[in-house]
Amino acid sequence: MYLDAERPQTLVKLLVAGPFGVGKTTFIRSLSETETLHTEEVLTSGSALVDDLSGIREKSTTTVAIDFGRLTLPGDLVLYMFGTPGQRRFSPLWQDISRGALGALVLADTRRLSDSFEVMDMIEDAGLRYAVAVNAFPDSPSHHPSTLRDHLDLLPDTPLVLCDARDRDQATDALIGLVGHVLAYTPQETA
């Protein structure tokens, strides 16, 4: 489904953010109704000196600019998903990508939960509402959501969901949690 001038649609820009290797590219690929745009490059020996591969030794590529996907929800709500690089050295690019976004979904990994703090700080500094989706990896330790919420120091109204970024239904549920949160705080137009 593409933009149709005959049907009014609400276009929403959202970020899919998180630390290096958390599953942002996979998440967007799982959901996009169009072929995704992605800027994956092979990890180099130089990046091995700055990118911590603890817990993700099998990772061989990284996003160096953006991932992009599109998803239309019922009610003609069109989501444009922009995946951001997860390394600090890309923060100027991240700031450019975040302009105009209504919110962000932060993906987290229980093997490296504290890596999410820096990303959440950047999102809060940008003034964006966000939700957190803890991506389940086969070797990830599982924790009760209340334990995760405490460890991530989330506000009570910040949505927290558990998901598998490879599973379209679970990824959709995570995105719906974010969209509901963003819309609850977005002023609505009156006729």
N, C-alpha and C positions, 0 to 999 in steps of 0.2 A: 504494500500500500504506500503510495507516495502522496505528496501534497496535492490537494484538489481545490482549485479556486472556487468551486461551487459549494463546498462544504466548509463551514468554519471549523477551524481546529485550534486547539490551545497548544502552543509549542513551549516546551520546558527544557532548559539546559540543566543537566545534572552531572556532577563529577562522580567518578568511581575512583576512589583514592585508597591508599594504603602503602605500607612499606614494600620494599623490594621483595619480589617472589611470593606475594600473598595470593595471587590468582585474579588480578584485575582484568588481564587480557582474556583469560578463560571465562570470566563472568560475563563480559560484554559479548564475547562470541556465542555464549549460551543463549543470550536473549535477543540479539539483534535480528530484525526481520529483513535486513539488507545485508549484503556482504560487508563485513567489517573492514574498516581502515585500521591498519596497525603498523607501527614502526618498530618492529622487533629486529634486534641485531644480535649477533653472536657475542657472547661475553669474551673479552680479550684477556690476555695475561695482565695487562695494565689495570683493567677493572677488578681483577681478582685481588689486587692490593687494597682496594677501597670498598668493594662490595662483600659484605659478610655472607658467606654461603652456609653458615651453621644451620643445620636442619633442612637445607635445601640443596644438598650437594649435586643432585641430578639436574639442577637448573643450568641451561646452556645458553639462554637468550635473555635479553632484557628490553623493555620499552625505552626508547631514547627520545621520543617526542610525545605522541598520543596514541591512544586507541579510540576508535569512534564507532558507535553503533546507534541504531534507531529502533524504537519500539512504540507501536501505537496501542494504547489501552482503550477500553470501552469508553464511550463518551467523547471520542475524538480528541483525546489527550495524547499528544505525540511527545515522547521523551527522546531527547538527544543525549546520549551517554558519552561522556568524554573521560577516558581513562588517563590518569596522570602517571608520570614516572614516579617511582618510589624512592629515589635517592636524592639526598640533600643537594647534590651538585646540579640538579635540574630545577631547583626552586625558582629561579627567574622565569623559566618556561611555565612552571606550575602556576605562578601568579598571573601570567597572561591567559592561560587556559581557564582559570577560575573566574575571570571577569564575565559577568552576566549570568552566572550559574545561580539557580535558586536553592541548591542544596547539594549535599555530598553523601555518598554511601562509603563509609570507611570499612574496608575489608581488614580483618585481623586474623592472626594465626596463633593458636594457643602455644605453639612451640616457641614463639618469639613475640609474646603479647606486648612487652614493653616497647617494641619497635613501633607500635601504633601511636605512641604519645606524641612524637614529633609531627606526624601527619595531622593528628587531631588539633594540635596547637596551631598549625598553619591554617586549618579550616576555621578554627575559632577566630584567629587574627583577621581572616578575610570576612568575618561576620556571617558565615554560612551556617544554616541549620544542617544537622547531619544525623544519620543513623549508623549503627555499627552492625555489621554482619560478620560473625565469626565463621570463617571458611573451614570446613572439616577436611583435613587431609588424613589419609589412611593411618599414619603414625602419630597423629596429633593426640595429646592427652585431652580427655573430655572433662569438662567442669560444669557445674550447675550454673545456669544463667545469672543467679544472684551473686555467685562468686566472681564470675567474669565482670559483671557490672561494678562490683566493688573494686576489683583490681584495676579496671579501666577508669575508675573514678567518674562514672557517667552521672549526669543529672537525672533525676527521676523520670523526666519526660522524654529523655533521649531513647529512641527505640533500639533494642538489642535483639537480634535474631541469630539463630544458628542455621547455617546453610552449607550446601555443597555447590560451589560455583559451577560445577559441570552439569548440575541438574537444573534444567530450565524451570521447572515448577518451584523449586526451592529458591532459585535466583529471583524469580518473579515475586515471590512472597517478600524477599528482602527489599526489593525495589518498591513494592507497594507500601511497605512500612515506612520507607523514606518519603515517598510521595505524600502519604497521608500526613506525616509529620510536617513536611514543608507547607502543604496546603492549609493545615490548621493554623499556621502563623502567617499566611500570606493574605493581605487585604483583598477581599473579593469586590469586583466591580458591581455596582448596582445600576439597574436600568433607569 
